[in-house]
Amino acid sequence: MSAPIRFPRFFVTAPAPCPYLPGKSERKVFTELREENADELNEALGRIGFRRSQTVAYRPSCLDCQACVSVRVVANEFQPSSTQKRLEKRNRDVVITECRPWATAEQFELLQRYLDVRHPGGGMTAMEESDFADMVEHSPVSSYVIEYREPGIGSEPGRLIGACLTDFQGDGLSMIYSFYDPDHEDRAGLGNFIILDHIRRAAERGLPYVYLGYWVDGSDRMQYKVRFRPLERLTRSGWERMPEDEQSRLISAATAPKQHREPSDCPSKDGKPADYRISE
């Protein structure tokens, strides 16, 4: 006789200021990922728009807004643009290593530099090294850290310039959180390069998708996700491919010169939301 199926219990967070759209509030629905079936549950929830943070899977459940849209790149059909080809060529000497999900002081130092420049005043800037270790190591699912380094000298490894905490799923790779050297004069575009590397890795493994988290129409700093095509988005009818003309329009808007940068004073970034507290 088979064991009874245990359905997850879902909870809802209290409303909080939206980290992406000024004047909006956000609310999330979430559930715990239990050890005995965490991989299966995480993968099933990922297909309907959930994201993982440590031992929790969550998705937006806002009362008056549906701006957050789950997106994924179709890895085996991806064709890099001329700009993306140049980016790959410029970084072809980067040494890339898959590591077990174990936090290091070097990773934490790089994260702090990244947050200070890209998300000053955000909630994650207050993270201590123990918090970072929890973020990386407290994973009930199949995950790893991919490190990106400059070429080393002899047996000495090169300088760490990027890293990404990544979940391995049956239908693709889910990029949970990435960070990189924000001031590297010779390697602009490291964040996009990390995505390109994940697309290559997924295609080589025969995995159809790379999950990029949430694309937020109206938030300038989330528009980089539309640059990777073909892109699918989750709708009420399921996953649908973004029309080429619409994506081309969004890419043109995303790459157009901006007169000012959107403030990066958000309390959280996609992949590392605020703390969850379970209440009845």
N, C-alpha and C positions, 0 to 999 in steps of 0.2 A: 504494500500500500504506500503510495507516494505521500510525501509530507505536504501539509496544507500550504497553500500560497499565502504569503503575508504581504498585504498591500501596504505601501508606505503611508505614513501620516504626514499631512501637509499643514504648514503654519503660515501665517501672514505677518510681516513686519509692520510696525507703526509707520505712518507717513513721515518722510524726512525730505529736506531740500534736495532737489534733483541735481546731480553732479554735472549734467550735460546741458540742460536748458534752463536759463535764468527764469525765475518766477514760477517754475513748476515744482511739484512735489513728487517723490517716488515712493513706491510701495512694492515689496517683493513677496512672492510665495516661495516657500522653501521646504525641503525635507532632508532628513539625515540619510547618509549613505552608510548602510550597515555592512559589516565585514563579510558576512556570509554570501551576499549577492551584490556587493557594491559595484563591481565591474558591469554586470548586466543591467543593473538599475541605472547607473550613470550613463551608459550608452543609450538605453531606451529614452531616458529623459533628455539627453542631448539631441535626439532626433526631433523632439518637440519644443526645442528652444531653451532648455535649461543649460546653465553653466555651473561649473564646480568651483567651490572655494573650500579648501581643506576637506572636511568630512560632510560638507553641505552642498546640495544642488539647489539652485535658485533660478528664478526668472522674474522679469518685471510683471507686476500686477497692478498697474496704476489705474486710478479711477477715471481720470479725464484725459488720458494721453496714451497713444500707441506708437510713439515715435521710435522706440527701441525695436529694431528688427533683427532677428538672427540671420546671419549670412555665412555662406561657405563657398569656397572655391572648388570648381570641378577640376581636380588635379590632373587627370589623364587627358584633358582637352585644353589645358592651359597653354597659351601662346604668349610669351613675353613680348612686351612692347619694345621699341628701340631704346627707350630710356631704361627699361628693366634689363635689357641685354647689356647695356653699358655698365649698369650697376653690378651685374654679375661678373663681368670682365674685370672691373676695377677691384673686386674683392676675391678674385679667384685664388689668391695666395692665403686666404684666411684658413686657419686650421680649425676644423669643426669636430667636436667629440660628443658622443652620447654618454652621459654620466648617470649613475644612479641618483635618485632624489635625495641628495645629501648636501645641506647648506654649508658653504665655506665663508671664511672671513673675506676672501677676495671678492666673492659674489656680492656680499653685503655692502662692501665699500663701493663697488660699481653701482649698485642699486641706489645708494645714498646720493652719489653724484648725479645720476639720472633724475631722481626725484627733485633734487634741489634746482635743477635747470628746467625740467619739463613740467613739474607739478609742484611749484613752491607753495607752501601753505596748505597743501593737501593733507588728508588724514594719514596717509602712509608715511609722510616725512617724520612722524613721531615714532615710527617703528624702531624697536631695539633689535639687536642681533638675535635674541631668543624668539622674537615675534617672526622674524624672517625664517628662522629654522622651522618654526611651526608651519608656516605657509608652504615651505618646500617639502618637509619630511612627513607631515601628517596627511598622508594620502592613502585612502583605502582602496585605490584603483591602480591600474598599471600606468605608471608615469615615470618620467625621467627629466633630467635637466640637460639641455643641449648647450654646450659652451662654444663660443666663437673667440678665437685667439689670433693675434698676429704671429707670424712665423717666429719660432724660437731660435736660439743659438746653441748648437750642439744638442745635448740632452736636456737643456733647460727649456721649459715651456715658455711660449711668448706671452705677452701681456693680454689679459682678458679684456675684450672690448664689447662683448655681448653675451646674453644668456636668455634661455627661454624654458620655463616650466611647461611641459607638454604631456598631455594624456594620450595614450595609445588606445584607440577604439577599433572595433571590428570593421567600421566603415570609414575610418580616417584618423587624422591627427587633430586634436583639439588644443589650440594654443591658449593656455591658461593665463600666463603672464610673461611678457618679455620686457627686457630692459637692456640698455646699451650705453656706450660712451657718447654723451650728447655733444661733446666739444671736440671730437676728433676731426681735425682740419682736413685730413686726407681721405676720410671715409664717410662722407655725407651719405645719408640714406641707409644707415645700418638697420633701422627698424624694418624698412621695406626688404632689405636683403635677407633678414631673418625669415620673413614670410616666404620669399622666393625659395629659400633653402627648404622650408617645410613642404612646399608644393612639390619640389623635386623629390624629397624623401618619400612622400606619400605615393607619388607616381611610380617610383622604383619598387615600392613594396606592393604595388597593385591595389592600393587603397584609393577609393574614389574621391574623397573629400579632405579639405583642410578647413576646419571650423575656426572662424575669426571672431566669434562672439557677436556683439551687437553693433549694428550700424545705426547711427542716430541722425536722421535727416534734420538739418538745422544746426548741428553742432560741427563747427569747422574742424576740430581736432579729431573727429571720427570719420572724416571723409576719405582718408587714405585707403580705407578698405574697399572702396569702389574701383580702385585702380587695377584690380586683379580680375581678369575675365577668362572664361565665363564665370559669372557669379550667380549663385542661387540665394533666394531669400524665402523665409518661412512666412506663409500667409495663412489665412483661415482655411484655405483649401489644401494646405500642405506646402511642400517645397516647390517653388516655381523659379524658372530661370529669368533673370532680369533681362528685358529686351535690349538688344544691342544699341538701338538709338537712344534709349533712356540712359544706359550706362555710359555711352559716349558723352552725353550731355553732362552727366554728373562728374565724369573724369575731367572734362574741360573746366567745369566750375571749381573742382578741387585743386587743379593745377594752375589756375589763374592767379596772378599776383594779388596778394591781400594788402589792403591799406593799413590794417592793424591785426594783431594777433588776438585771438580769443583768450581771455584770462584763464589761467590754469589753477584756479583756487578750489577745485572740486575736492570733496572729502574722500572720494574713492575713485578707482579706475576699474574698467571692465576686467574681470578676472579676480579682483580682490575687493569685494564689497565690504560694507560696514559689518560690525559684529551682529550675529544672529542670537537672539534669545528666544527659547521655546516657551510659549505660554499657551494655556488652554483658551 
